[in-house]
């Protein structure tokens, strides 16, 4: 796993994806069809609190799943979602 060195700056972290290892092997997944409802799930947020999909019921949300943390394409794509 890639780790930021102690004392890394925010700029160091922003470019960490540029040094990600190459992805190898075939993808193994079964994507949902466009418009399909996502299954219920629970994850921890950045503060360690549990967040469930159902806690956003009735609100529009964007779910993004990506295969490799810090990969160049995914990191740039996530920037677009924040705009």
N, CA, C and O atoms as a Maestro MAE file, in Angstrom:
{
 s_m_m2io_version
 :::
 2.0.0
}

f_m_ct {
 s_m_title
 :::
 protein
 m_atom[332] {
  # First column is atom index #
  i_m_mmod_type
  r_m_x_coord
  r_m_y_coord
  r_m_z_coord
  i_m_residue_number
  s_m_chain_name
  s_m_pdb_residue_name
  s_m_pdb_atom_name
  i_m_atomic_number
  :::
  1 25 0.840 -1.187 0.000 1 A "UNK " " N  " 7
  2 3 0.000 0.000 0.000 1 A "UNK " " CA " 6
  3 2 0.877 1.241 0.000 1 A "UNK " " C  " 6
  4 15 1.939 1.267 0.623 1 A "UNK " " O  " 8
  5 25 0.425 2.257 -0.700 2 A "UNK " " N  " 7
  6 3 1.154 3.516 -0.718 2 A "UNK " " CA " 6
  7 2 0.844 4.301 0.542 2 A "UNK " " C  " 6
  8 15 -0.304 4.361 0.982 2 A "UNK " " O  " 8
  9 25 1.862 4.894 1.112 3 A "UNK " " N  " 7
  10 3 1.663 5.716 2.293 3 A "UNK " " CA " 6
  11 2 2.399 7.025 2.109 3 A "UNK " " C  " 6
  12 15 3.485 7.065 1.530 3 A "UNK " " O  " 8
  13 25 1.812 8.077 2.596 4 A "UNK " " N  " 7
  14 3 2.475 9.377 2.547 4 A "UNK " " CA " 6
  15 2 3.548 9.405 3.626 4 A "UNK " " C  " 6
  16 15 3.315 8.937 4.740 4 A "UNK " " O  " 8
  17 25 4.709 9.942 3.313 5 A "UNK " " N  " 7
  18 3 5.766 10.022 4.322 5 A "UNK " " CA " 6
  19 2 5.380 10.986 5.436 5 A "UNK " " C  " 6
  20 15 4.582 11.902 5.235 5 A "UNK " " O  " 8
  21 25 5.956 10.765 6.608 6 A "UNK " " N  " 7
  22 3 5.695 11.663 7.738 6 A "UNK " " CA " 6
  23 2 6.052 13.085 7.335 6 A "UNK " " C  " 6
  24 15 7.078 13.312 6.693 6 A "UNK " " O  " 8
  25 25 5.218 14.035 7.707 7 A "UNK " " N  " 7
  26 3 5.479 15.430 7.380 7 A "UNK " " CA " 6
  27 2 5.066 15.818 5.975 7 A "UNK " " C  " 6
  28 15 5.412 16.903 5.508 7 A "UNK " " O  " 8
  29 25 4.326 14.942 5.288 8 A "UNK " " N  " 7
  30 3 3.896 15.240 3.922 8 A "UNK " " CA " 6
  31 2 2.938 16.420 3.917 8 A "UNK " " C  " 6
  32 15 2.129 16.582 4.831 8 A "UNK " " O  " 8
  33 25 3.035 17.226 2.899 9 A "UNK " " N  " 7
  34 3 2.135 18.372 2.760 9 A "UNK " " CA " 6
  35 2 0.898 17.959 1.967 9 A "UNK " " C  " 6
  36 15 0.851 16.868 1.399 9 A "UNK " " O  " 8
  37 25 -0.093 18.831 1.933 10 A "UNK " " N  " 7
  38 3 -1.289 18.570 1.147 10 A "UNK " " CA " 6
  39 2 -0.937 18.418 -0.325 10 A "UNK " " C  " 6
  40 15 -1.511 17.572 -1.011 10 A "UNK " " O  " 8
  41 25 0.001 19.226 -0.825 11 A "UNK " " N  " 7
  42 3 0.435 19.104 -2.219 11 A "UNK " " CA " 6
  43 2 1.078 17.743 -2.473 11 A "UNK " " C  " 6
  44 15 0.896 17.164 -3.544 11 A "UNK " " O  " 8
  45 25 1.829 17.228 -1.499 12 A "UNK " " N  " 7
  46 3 2.421 15.891 -1.632 12 A "UNK " " CA " 6
  47 2 1.320 14.846 -1.779 12 A "UNK " " C  " 6
  48 15 1.419 13.944 -2.610 12 A "UNK " " O  " 8
  49 25 0.267 14.972 -0.964 13 A "UNK " " N  " 7
  50 3 -0.822 14.006 -1.009 13 A "UNK " " CA " 6
  51 2 -1.612 14.105 -2.306 13 A "UNK " " C  " 6
  52 15 -2.074 13.094 -2.835 13 A "UNK " " O  " 8
  53 25 -1.768 15.329 -2.822 14 A "UNK " " N  " 7
  54 3 -2.505 15.524 -4.069 14 A "UNK " " CA " 6
  55 2 -1.837 14.805 -5.232 14 A "UNK " " C  " 6
  56 15 -2.522 14.369 -6.157 14 A "UNK " " O  " 8
  57 25 -0.530 14.676 -5.206 15 A "UNK " " N  " 7
  58 3 0.182 14.051 -6.327 15 A "UNK " " CA " 6
  59 2 0.542 12.592 -6.056 15 A "UNK " " C  " 6
  60 15 1.186 11.954 -6.889 15 A "UNK " " O  " 8
  61 25 0.138 12.057 -4.911 16 A "UNK " " N  " 7
  62 3 0.476 10.683 -4.555 16 A "UNK " " CA " 6
  63 2 0.003 9.689 -5.615 16 A "UNK " " C  " 6
  64 15 0.672 8.689 -5.875 16 A "UNK " " O  " 8
  65 25 -1.166 9.971 -6.234 17 A "UNK " " N  " 7
  66 3 -1.713 9.059 -7.234 17 A "UNK " " CA " 6
  67 2 -0.809 8.916 -8.455 17 A "UNK " " C  " 6
  68 15 -0.906 7.929 -9.183 17 A "UNK " " O  " 8
  69 25 0.058 9.879 -8.683 18 A "UNK " " N  " 7
  70 3 0.929 9.829 -9.858 18 A "UNK " " CA " 6
  71 2 1.964 8.712 -9.758 18 A "UNK " " C  " 6
  72 15 2.616 8.371 -10.744 18 A "UNK " " O  " 8
  73 25 2.107 8.151 -8.571 19 A "UNK " " N  " 7
  74 3 3.102 7.094 -8.362 19 A "UNK " " CA " 6
  75 2 2.446 5.765 -8.003 19 A "UNK " " C  " 6
  76 15 3.098 4.873 -7.460 19 A "UNK " " O  " 8
  77 25 1.165 5.636 -8.305 20 A "UNK " " N  " 7
  78 3 0.431 4.409 -7.990 20 A "UNK " " CA " 6
  79 2 0.929 3.262 -8.870 20 A "UNK " " C  " 6
  80 15 1.325 3.488 -10.013 20 A "UNK " " O  " 8
  81 25 0.913 2.047 -8.350 21 A "UNK " " N  " 7
  82 3 1.335 0.893 -9.159 21 A "UNK " " CA " 6
  83 2 0.347 0.633 -10.292 21 A "UNK " " C  " 6
  84 15 -0.824 1.005 -10.212 21 A "UNK " " O  " 8
  85 25 0.830 -0.001 -11.326 22 A "UNK " " N  " 7
  86 3 -0.033 -0.348 -12.461 22 A "UNK " " CA " 6
  87 2 -1.089 -1.348 -12.017 22 A "UNK " " C  " 6
  88 15 -0.830 -2.217 -11.185 22 A "UNK " " O  " 8
  89 25 -2.291 -1.211 -12.587 23 A "UNK " " N  " 7
  90 3 -3.354 -2.179 -12.307 23 A "UNK " " CA " 6
  91 2 -3.148 -3.379 -13.218 23 A "UNK " " C  " 6
  92 15 -2.883 -3.230 -14.411 23 A "UNK " " O  " 8
  93 25 -3.272 -4.564 -12.647 24 A "UNK " " N  " 7
  94 3 -3.057 -5.780 -13.418 24 A "UNK " " CA " 6
  95 2 -4.242 -6.715 -13.226 24 A "UNK " " C  " 6
  96 15 -4.932 -6.661 -12.209 24 A "UNK " " O  " 8
  97 25 -4.467 -7.566 -14.208 25 A "UNK " " N  " 7
  98 3 -5.522 -8.568 -14.097 25 A "UNK " " CA " 6
  99 2 -6.856 -8.054 -14.602 25 A "UNK " " C  " 6
  100 15 -7.036 -6.861 -14.845 25 A "UNK " " O  " 8
  101 25 -7.776 -8.976 -14.753 26 A "UNK " " N  " 7
  102 3 -9.111 -8.655 -15.228 26 A "UNK " " CA " 6
  103 2 -9.976 -8.132 -14.085 26 A "UNK " " C  " 6
  104 15 -9.831 -8.559 -12.939 26 A "UNK " " O  " 8
  105 25 -10.861 -7.220 -14.400 27 A "UNK " " N  " 7
  106 3 -11.821 -6.733 -13.422 27 A "UNK " " CA " 6
  107 2 -12.822 -7.844 -13.134 27 A "UNK " " C  " 6
  108 15 -13.242 -8.555 -14.047 27 A "UNK " " O  " 8
  109 25 -13.199 -7.994 -11.896 28 A "UNK " " N  " 7
  110 3 -14.189 -9.003 -11.537 28 A "UNK " " CA " 6
  111 2 -15.311 -8.299 -10.781 28 A "UNK " " C  " 6
  112 15 -15.239 -8.095 -9.569 28 A "UNK " " O  " 8
  113 25 -16.330 -7.941 -11.516 29 A "UNK " " N  " 7
  114 3 -17.479 -7.286 -10.898 29 A "UNK " " CA " 6
  115 2 -18.698 -7.454 -11.780 29 A "UNK " " C  " 6
  116 15 -18.598 -7.863 -12.937 29 A "UNK " " O  " 8
  117 25 -19.810 -7.145 -11.236 30 A "UNK " " N  " 7
  118 3 -21.070 -7.146 -11.965 30 A "UNK " " CA " 6
  119 2 -21.723 -5.787 -11.737 30 A "UNK " " C  " 6
  120 15 -22.405 -5.588 -10.732 30 A "UNK " " O  " 8
  121 25 -21.523 -4.859 -12.654 31 A "UNK " " N  " 7
  122 3 -22.064 -3.518 -12.437 31 A "UNK " " CA " 6
  123 2 -23.591 -3.514 -12.427 31 A "UNK " " C  " 6
  124 15 -24.245 -4.363 -13.032 31 A "UNK " " O  " 8
  125 25 -24.128 -2.530 -11.719 32 A "UNK " " N  " 7
  126 3 -25.581 -2.337 -11.727 32 A "UNK " " CA " 6
  127 2 -25.985 -1.705 -13.050 32 A "UNK " " C  " 6
  128 15 -25.211 -0.962 -13.654 32 A "UNK " " O  " 8
  129 25 -27.173 -1.996 -13.488 33 A "UNK " " N  " 7
  130 3 -27.712 -1.359 -14.688 33 A "UNK " " CA " 6
  131 2 -28.010 0.106 -14.383 33 A "UNK " " C  " 6
  132 15 -28.276 0.467 -13.236 33 A "UNK " " O  " 8
  133 25 -27.963 0.939 -15.406 34 A "UNK " " N  " 7
  134 3 -28.312 2.345 -15.236 34 A "UNK " " CA " 6
  135 2 -29.732 2.431 -14.695 34 A "UNK " " C  " 6
  136 15 -30.643 1.804 -15.236 34 A "UNK " " O  " 8
  137 25 -29.922 3.198 -13.637 35 A "UNK " " N  " 7
  138 3 -31.228 3.368 -13.036 35 A "UNK " " CA " 6
  139 2 -31.580 2.336 -11.978 35 A "UNK " " C  " 6
  140 15 -32.602 2.465 -11.303 35 A "UNK " " O  " 8
  141 25 -30.737 1.301 -11.821 36 A "UNK " " N  " 7
  142 3 -31.016 0.277 -10.806 36 A "UNK " " CA " 6
  143 2 -30.781 0.852 -9.413 36 A "UNK " " C  " 6
  144 15 -29.922 1.715 -9.230 36 A "UNK " " O  " 8
  145 25 -31.539 0.377 -8.439 37 A "UNK " " N  " 7
  146 3 -31.352 0.812 -7.065 37 A "UNK " " CA " 6
  147 2 -30.134 0.113 -6.472 37 A "UNK " " C  " 6
  148 15 -29.945 -1.093 -6.631 37 A "UNK " " O  " 8
  149 25 -29.321 0.897 -5.788 38 A "UNK " " N  " 7
  150 3 -28.143 0.333 -5.116 38 A "UNK " " CA " 6
  151 2 -28.587 -0.443 -3.884 38 A "UNK " " C  " 6
  152 15 -29.546 -0.049 -3.221 38 A "UNK " " O  " 8
  153 25 -27.908 -1.533 -3.571 39 A "UNK " " N  " 7
  154 3 -28.255 -2.280 -2.357 39 A "UNK " " CA " 6
  155 2 -27.856 -1.483 -1.110 39 A "UNK " " C  " 6
  156 15 -26.936 -0.666 -1.154 39 A "UNK " " O  " 8
  157 25 -28.541 -1.724 -0.029 40 A "UNK " " N  " 7
  158 3 -28.220 -1.066 1.236 40 A "UNK " " CA " 6
  159 2 -26.802 -1.445 1.663 40 A "UNK " " C  " 6
  160 15 -26.384 -2.593 1.514 40 A "UNK " " O  " 8
  161 25 -26.083 -0.485 2.187 41 A "UNK " " N  " 7
  162 3 -24.753 -0.754 2.730 41 A "UNK " " CA " 6
  163 2 -24.443 0.267 3.805 41 A "UNK " " C  " 6
  164 15 -25.102 1.301 3.909 41 A "UNK " " O  " 8
  165 25 -23.432 -0.037 4.603 42 A "UNK " " N  " 7
  166 3 -22.979 0.870 5.658 42 A "UNK " " CA " 6
  167 2 -21.459 0.970 5.565 42 A "UNK " " C  " 6
  168 15 -20.767 -0.027 5.359 42 A "UNK " " O  " 8
  169 25 -20.959 2.184 5.722 43 A "UNK " " N  " 7
  170 3 -19.517 2.450 5.704 43 A "UNK " " CA " 6
  171 2 -19.197 3.446 6.798 43 A "UNK " " C  " 6
  172 15 -20.084 4.124 7.318 43 A "UNK " " O  " 8
  173 25 -17.922 3.528 7.144 44 A "UNK " " N  " 7
  174 3 -17.487 4.532 8.106 44 A "UNK " " CA " 6
  175 2 -17.043 5.777 7.359 44 A "UNK " " C  " 6
  176 15 -16.364 5.687 6.336 44 A "UNK " " O  " 8
  177 25 -17.429 6.949 7.874 45 A "UNK " " N  " 7
  178 3 -16.984 8.193 7.250 45 A "UNK " " CA " 6
  179 2 -15.584 8.547 7.761 45 A "UNK " " C  " 6
  180 15 -14.986 7.786 8.522 45 A "UNK " " O  " 8
  181 25 -15.073 9.689 7.346 46 A "UNK " " N  " 7
  182 3 -13.715 10.099 7.712 46 A "UNK " " CA " 6
  183 2 -13.554 10.301 9.217 46 A "UNK " " C  " 6
  184 15 -12.430 10.330 9.719 46 A "UNK " " O  " 8
  185 25 -14.661 10.440 9.937 47 A "UNK " " N  " 7
  186 3 -14.622 10.618 11.390 47 A "UNK " " CA " 6
  187 2 -14.920 9.328 12.149 47 A "UNK " " C  " 6
  188 15 -15.031 9.332 13.375 47 A "UNK " " O  " 8
  189 25 -15.049 8.221 11.411 48 A "UNK " " N  " 7
  190 3 -15.295 6.934 12.047 48 A "UNK " " CA " 6
  191 2 -16.745 6.667 12.390 48 A "UNK " " C  " 6
  192 15 -17.043 5.686 13.070 48 A "UNK " " O  " 8
  193 25 -17.665 7.525 11.930 49 A "UNK " " N  " 7
  194 3 -19.093 7.323 12.180 49 A "UNK " " CA " 6
  195 2 -19.703 6.502 11.050 49 A "UNK " " C  " 6
  196 15 -19.350 6.672 9.883 49 A "UNK " " O  " 8
  197 25 -20.618 5.612 11.410 50 A "UNK " " N  " 7
  198 3 -21.275 4.793 10.399 50 A "UNK " " CA " 6
  199 2 -22.262 5.627 9.588 50 A "UNK " " C  " 6
  200 15 -23.046 6.396 10.142 50 A "UNK " " O  " 8
  201 25 -22.211 5.464 8.287 51 A "UNK " " N  " 7
  202 3 -23.138 6.113 7.356 51 A "UNK " " CA " 6
  203 2 -23.771 5.007 6.524 51 A "UNK " " C  " 6
  204 15 -23.075 4.127 6.017 51 A "UNK " " O  " 8
  205 25 -25.099 5.054 6.383 52 A "UNK " " N  " 7
  206 3 -25.800 4.059 5.575 52 A "UNK " " CA " 6
  207 2 -26.411 4.730 4.356 52 A "UNK " " C  " 6
  208 15 -26.709 5.925 4.371 52 A "UNK " " O  " 8
  209 25 -26.589 3.962 3.325 53 A "UNK " " N  " 7
  210 3 -27.233 4.487 2.129 53 A "UNK " " CA " 6
  211 2 -28.652 4.956 2.468 53 A "UNK " " C  " 6
  212 15 -29.096 5.995 1.981 53 A "UNK " " O  " 8
  213 25 -29.350 4.201 3.288 54 A "UNK " " N  " 7
  214 3 -30.736 4.561 3.620 54 A "UNK " " CA " 6
  215 2 -30.833 5.881 4.378 54 A "UNK " " C  " 6
  216 15 -31.901 6.494 4.403 54 A "UNK " " O  " 8
  217 25 -29.746 6.330 4.993 55 A "UNK " " N  " 7
  218 3 -29.783 7.615 5.699 55 A "UNK " " CA " 6
  219 2 -29.906 8.784 4.723 55 A "UNK " " C  " 6
  220 15 -30.155 9.915 5.139 55 A "UNK " " O  " 8
  221 25 -29.733 8.519 3.440 56 A "UNK " " N  " 7
  222 3 -29.881 9.546 2.407 56 A "UNK " " CA " 6
  223 2 -31.169 9.378 1.607 56 A "UNK " " C  " 6
  224 15 -31.326 9.983 0.547 56 A "UNK " " O  " 8
  225 25 -32.086 8.561 2.110 57 A "UNK " " N  " 7
  226 3 -33.354 8.314 1.406 57 A "UNK " " CA " 6
  227 2 -34.055 9.633 1.084 57 A "UNK " " C  " 6
  228 15 -34.148 10.525 1.928 57 A "UNK " " O  " 8
  229 25 -34.547 9.738 -0.156 58 A "UNK " " N  " 7
  230 3 -35.267 10.927 -0.591 58 A "UNK " " CA " 6
  231 2 -34.380 12.054 -1.092 58 A "UNK " " C  " 6
  232 15 -34.882 13.084 -1.541 58 A "UNK " " O  " 8
  233 25 -33.071 11.871 -1.022 59 A "UNK " " N  " 7
  234 3 -32.150 12.902 -1.513 59 A "UNK " " CA " 6
  235 2 -31.349 12.335 -2.681 59 A "UNK " " C  " 6
  236 15 -31.049 11.142 -2.719 59 A "UNK " " O  " 8
  237 25 -31.010 13.189 -3.617 60 A "UNK " " N  " 7
  238 3 -30.174 12.766 -4.740 60 A "UNK " " CA " 6
  239 2 -28.730 12.646 -4.264 60 A "UNK " " C  " 6
  240 15 -28.211 13.555 -3.616 60 A "UNK " " O  " 8
  241 25 -28.092 11.545 -4.580 61 A "UNK " " N  " 7
  242 3 -26.686 11.344 -4.230 61 A "UNK " " CA " 6
  243 2 -25.959 10.729 -5.419 61 A "UNK " " C  " 6
  244 15 -26.588 10.186 -6.327 61 A "UNK " " O  " 8
  245 25 -24.663 10.816 -5.410 62 A "UNK " " N  " 7
  246 3 -23.826 10.185 -6.422 62 A "UNK " " CA " 6
  247 2 -22.944 9.166 -5.707 62 A "UNK " " C  " 6
  248 15 -22.185 9.513 -4.802 62 A "UNK " " O  " 8
  249 25 -23.052 7.917 -6.117 63 A "UNK " " N  " 7
  250 3 -22.200 6.867 -5.569 63 A "UNK " " CA " 6
  251 2 -21.064 6.623 -6.551 63 A "UNK " " C  " 6
  252 15 -21.302 6.387 -7.735 63 A "UNK " " O  " 8
  253 25 -19.851 6.679 -6.067 64 A "UNK " " N  " 7
  254 3 -18.692 6.472 -6.917 64 A "UNK " " CA " 6
  255 2 -17.830 5.381 -6.301 64 A "UNK " " C  " 6
  256 15 -17.406 5.486 -5.150 64 A "UNK " " O  " 8
  257 25 -17.581 4.358 -7.057 65 A "UNK " " N  " 7
  258 3 -16.693 3.282 -6.631 65 A "UNK " " CA " 6
  259 2 -15.552 3.227 -7.633 65 A "UNK " " C  " 6
  260 15 -15.783 3.277 -8.841 65 A "UNK " " O  " 8
  261 25 -14.358 3.127 -7.157 66 A "UNK " " N  " 7
  262 3 -13.214 3.108 -8.057 66 A "UNK " " CA " 6
  263 2 -12.256 2.011 -7.629 66 A "UNK " " C  " 6
  264 15 -12.208 1.657 -6.451 66 A "UNK " " O  " 8
  265 25 -11.489 1.467 -8.574 67 A "UNK " " N  " 7
  266 3 -10.719 0.256 -8.306 67 A "UNK " " CA " 6
  267 2 -9.400 0.446 -7.569 67 A "UNK " " C  " 6
  268 15 -8.911 -0.504 -6.958 67 A "UNK " " O  " 8
  269 25 -8.811 1.628 -7.602 68 A "UNK " " N  " 7
  270 3 -7.471 1.782 -7.034 68 A "UNK " " CA " 6
  271 2 -7.331 3.150 -6.397 68 A "UNK " " C  " 6
  272 15 -7.418 4.168 -7.084 68 A "UNK " " O  " 8
  273 25 -7.117 3.182 -5.104 69 A "UNK " " N  " 7
  274 3 -6.889 4.468 -4.443 69 A "UNK " " CA " 6
  275 2 -5.705 5.175 -5.079 69 A "UNK " " C  " 6
  276 15 -4.685 4.564 -5.399 69 A "UNK " " O  " 8
  277 25 -5.869 6.465 -5.249 70 A "UNK " " N  " 7
  278 3 -4.810 7.351 -5.725 70 A "UNK " " CA " 6
  279 2 -4.423 7.131 -7.185 70 A "UNK " " C  " 6
  280 15 -3.386 7.638 -7.615 70 A "UNK " " O  " 8
  281 25 -5.211 6.397 -7.958 71 A "UNK " " N  " 7
  282 3 -4.867 6.239 -9.371 71 A "UNK " " CA " 6
  283 2 -5.164 7.558 -10.092 71 A "UNK " " C  " 6
  284 15 -6.109 8.257 -9.725 71 A "UNK " " O  " 8
  285 25 -4.374 7.904 -11.108 72 A "UNK " " N  " 7
  286 3 -4.519 9.211 -11.766 72 A "UNK " " CA " 6
  287 2 -5.913 9.468 -12.327 72 A "UNK " " C  " 6
  288 15 -6.482 10.534 -12.094 72 A "UNK " " O  " 8
  289 25 -6.461 8.529 -13.047 73 A "UNK " " N  " 7
  290 3 -7.772 8.730 -13.652 73 A "UNK " " CA " 6
  291 2 -8.858 8.916 -12.617 73 A "UNK " " C  " 6
  292 15 -9.690 9.816 -12.738 73 A "UNK " " O  " 8
  293 25 -8.857 8.081 -11.610 74 A "UNK " " N  " 7
  294 3 -9.899 8.157 -10.585 74 A "UNK " " CA " 6
  295 2 -9.791 9.443 -9.777 74 A "UNK " " C  " 6
  296 15 -10.804 10.074 -9.476 74 A "UNK " " O  " 8
  297 25 -8.588 9.830 -9.430 75 A "UNK " " N  " 7
  298 3 -8.414 11.049 -8.636 75 A "UNK " " CA " 6
  299 2 -8.880 12.273 -9.403 75 A "UNK " " C  " 6
  300 15 -9.511 13.158 -8.824 75 A "UNK " " O  " 8
  301 25 -8.583 12.341 -10.690 76 A "UNK " " N  " 7
  302 3 -9.024 13.483 -11.493 76 A "UNK " " CA " 6
  303 2 -10.535 13.450 -11.693 76 A "UNK " " C  " 6
  304 15 -11.183 14.496 -11.721 76 A "UNK " " O  " 8
  305 25 -11.099 12.245 -11.831 77 A "UNK " " N  " 7
  306 3 -12.544 12.114 -11.990 77 A "UNK " " CA " 6
  307 2 -13.258 12.562 -10.718 77 A "UNK " " C  " 6
  308 15 -14.277 13.249 -10.793 77 A "UNK " " O  " 8
  309 25 -12.743 12.187 -9.565 78 A "UNK " " N  " 7
  310 3 -13.364 12.589 -8.312 78 A "UNK " " CA " 6
  311 2 -13.331 14.103 -8.145 78 A "UNK " " C  " 6
  312 15 -14.260 14.674 -7.573 78 A "UNK " " O  " 8
  313 25 -12.299 14.754 -8.623 79 A "UNK " " N  " 7
  314 3 -12.248 16.221 -8.595 79 A "UNK " " CA " 6
  315 2 -13.427 16.815 -9.353 79 A "UNK " " C  " 6
  316 15 -14.001 17.816 -8.923 79 A "UNK " " O  " 8
  317 25 -13.789 16.209 -10.475 80 A "UNK " " N  " 7
  318 3 -14.917 16.704 -11.274 80 A "UNK " " CA " 6
  319 2 -16.224 16.600 -10.519 80 A "UNK " " C  " 6
  320 15 -17.063 17.493 -10.631 80 A "UNK " " O  " 8
  321 25 -16.426 15.534 -9.749 81 A "UNK " " N  " 7
  322 3 -17.658 15.356 -8.993 81 A "UNK " " CA " 6
  323 2 -17.812 16.446 -7.937 81 A "UNK " " C  " 6
  324 15 -18.933 16.825 -7.599 81 A "UNK " " O  " 8
  325 25 -16.713 16.946 -7.421 82 A "UNK " " N  " 7
  326 3 -16.778 17.952 -6.373 82 A "UNK " " CA " 6
  327 2 -17.120 19.338 -6.922 82 A "UNK " " C  " 6
  328 15 -17.481 20.233 -6.159 82 A "UNK " " O  " 8
  329 25 -17.011 19.518 -8.220 83 A "UNK " " N  " 7
  330 3 -17.298 20.826 -8.814 83 A "UNK " " CA " 6
  331 2 -18.749 20.996 -8.934 83 A "UNK " " C  " 6
  332 15 -19.212 22.032 -9.411 83 A "UNK " " O  " 8
  :::
 }
 m_bond[331] {
  # First column is bond index #
  i_m_from
  i_m_to
  i_m_order
  :::
  1 1 2 1
  2 2 3 1
  3 3 4 2
  4 3 5 1
  5 5 6 1
  6 6 7 1
  7 7 8 2
  8 7 9 1
  9 9 10 1
  10 10 11 1
  11 11 12 2
  12 11 13 1
  13 13 14 1
  14 14 15 1
  15 15 16 2
  16 15 17 1
  17 17 18 1
  18 18 19 1
  19 19 20 2
  20 19 21 1
  21 21 22 1
  22 22 23 1
  23 23 24 2
  24 23 25 1
  25 25 26 1
  26 26 27 1
  27 27 28 2
  28 27 29 1
  29 29 30 1
  30 30 31 1
  31 31 32 2
  32 31 33 1
  33 33 34 1
  34 34 35 1
  35 35 36 2
  36 35 37 1
  37 37 38 1
  38 38 39 1
  39 39 40 2
  40 39 41 1
  41 41 42 1
  42 42 43 1
  43 43 44 2
  44 43 45 1
  45 45 46 1
  46 46 47 1
  47 47 48 2
  48 47 49 1
  49 49 50 1
  50 50 51 1
  51 51 52 2
  52 51 53 1
  53 53 54 1
  54 54 55 1
  55 55 56 2
  56 55 57 1
  57 57 58 1
  58 58 59 1
  59 59 60 2
  60 59 61 1
  61 61 62 1
  62 62 63 1
  63 63 64 2
  64 63 65 1
  65 65 66 1
  66 66 67 1
  67 67 68 2
  68 67 69 1
  69 69 70 1
  70 70 71 1
  71 71 72 2
  72 71 73 1
  73 73 74 1
  74 74 75 1
  75 75 76 2
  76 75 77 1
  77 77 78 1
  78 78 79 1
  79 79 80 2
  80 79 81 1
  81 81 82 1
  82 82 83 1
  83 83 84 2
  84 83 85 1
  85 85 86 1
  86 86 87 1
  87 87 88 2
  88 87 89 1
  89 89 90 1
  90 90 91 1
  91 91 92 2
  92 91 93 1
  93 93 94 1
  94 94 95 1
  95 95 96 2
  96 95 97 1
  97 97 98 1
  98 98 99 1
  99 99 100 2
  100 99 101 1
  101 101 102 1
  102 102 103 1
  103 103 104 2
  104 103 105 1
  105 105 106 1
  106 106 107 1
  107 107 108 2
  108 107 109 1
  109 109 110 1
  110 110 111 1
  111 111 112 2
  112 111 113 1
  113 113 114 1
  114 114 115 1
  115 115 116 2
  116 115 117 1
  117 117 118 1
  118 118 119 1
  119 119 120 2
  120 119 121 1
  121 121 122 1
  122 122 123 1
  123 123 124 2
  124 123 125 1
  125 125 126 1
  126 126 127 1
  127 127 128 2
  128 127 129 1
  129 129 130 1
  130 130 131 1
  131 131 132 2
  132 131 133 1
  133 133 134 1
  134 134 135 1
  135 135 136 2
  136 135 137 1
  137 137 138 1
  138 138 139 1
  139 139 140 2
  140 139 141 1
  141 141 142 1
  142 142 143 1
  143 143 144 2
  144 143 145 1
  145 145 146 1
  146 146 147 1
  147 147 148 2
  148 147 149 1
  149 149 150 1
  150 150 151 1
  151 151 152 2
  152 151 153 1
  153 153 154 1
  154 154 155 1
  155 155 156 2
  156 155 157 1
  157 157 158 1
  158 158 159 1
  159 159 160 2
  160 159 161 1
  161 161 162 1
  162 162 163 1
  163 163 164 2
  164 163 165 1
  165 165 166 1
  166 166 167 1
  167 167 168 2
  168 167 169 1
  169 169 170 1
  170 170 171 1
  171 171 172 2
  172 171 173 1
  173 173 174 1
  174 174 175 1
  175 175 176 2
  176 175 177 1
  177 177 178 1
  178 178 179 1
  179 179 180 2
  180 179 181 1
  181 181 182 1
  182 182 183 1
  183 183 184 2
  184 183 185 1
  185 185 186 1
  186 186 187 1
  187 187 188 2
  188 187 189 1
  189 189 190 1
  190 190 191 1
  191 191 192 2
  192 191 193 1
  193 193 194 1
  194 194 195 1
  195 195 196 2
  196 195 197 1
  197 197 198 1
  198 198 199 1
  199 199 200 2
  200 199 201 1
  201 201 202 1
  202 202 203 1
  203 203 204 2
  204 203 205 1
  205 205 206 1
  206 206 207 1
  207 207 208 2
  208 207 209 1
  209 209 210 1
  210 210 211 1
  211 211 212 2
  212 211 213 1
  213 213 214 1
  214 214 215 1
  215 215 216 2
  216 215 217 1
  217 217 218 1
  218 218 219 1
  219 219 220 2
  220 219 221 1
  221 221 222 1
  222 222 223 1
  223 223 224 2
  224 223 225 1
  225 225 226 1
  226 226 227 1
  227 227 228 2
  228 227 229 1
  229 229 230 1
  230 230 231 1
  231 231 232 2
  232 231 233 1
  233 233 234 1
  234 234 235 1
  235 235 236 2
  236 235 237 1
  237 237 238 1
  238 238 239 1
  239 239 240 2
  240 239 241 1
  241 241 242 1
  242 242 243 1
  243 243 244 2
  244 243 245 1
  245 245 246 1
  246 246 247 1
  247 247 248 2
  248 247 249 1
  249 249 250 1
  250 250 251 1
  251 251 252 2
  252 251 253 1
  253 253 254 1
  254 254 255 1
  255 255 256 2
  256 255 257 1
  257 257 258 1
  258 258 259 1
  259 259 260 2
  260 259 261 1
  261 261 262 1
  262 262 263 1
  263 263 264 2
  264 263 265 1
  265 265 266 1
  266 266 267 1
  267 267 268 2
  268 267 269 1
  269 269 270 1
  270 270 271 1
  271 271 272 2
  272 271 273 1
  273 273 274 1
  274 274 275 1
  275 275 276 2
  276 275 277 1
  277 277 278 1
  278 278 279 1
  279 279 280 2
  280 279 281 1
  281 281 282 1
  282 282 283 1
  283 283 284 2
  284 283 285 1
  285 285 286 1
  286 286 287 1
  287 287 288 2
  288 287 289 1
  289 289 290 1
  290 290 291 1
  291 291 292 2
  292 291 293 1
  293 293 294 1
  294 294 295 1
  295 295 296 2
  296 295 297 1
  297 297 298 1
  298 298 299 1
  299 299 300 2
  300 299 301 1
  301 301 302 1
  302 302 303 1
  303 303 304 2
  304 303 305 1
  305 305 306 1
  306 306 307 1
  307 307 308 2
  308 307 309 1
  309 309 310 1
  310 310 311 1
  311 311 312 2
  312 311 313 1
  313 313 314 1
  314 314 315 1
  315 315 316 2
  316 315 317 1
  317 317 318 1
  318 318 319 1
  319 319 320 2
  320 319 321 1
  321 321 322 1
  322 322 323 1
  323 323 324 2
  324 323 325 1
  325 325 326 1
  326 326 327 1
  327 327 328 2
  328 327 329 1
  329 329 330 1
  330 330 331 1
  331 331 332 2
  :::
 }
}
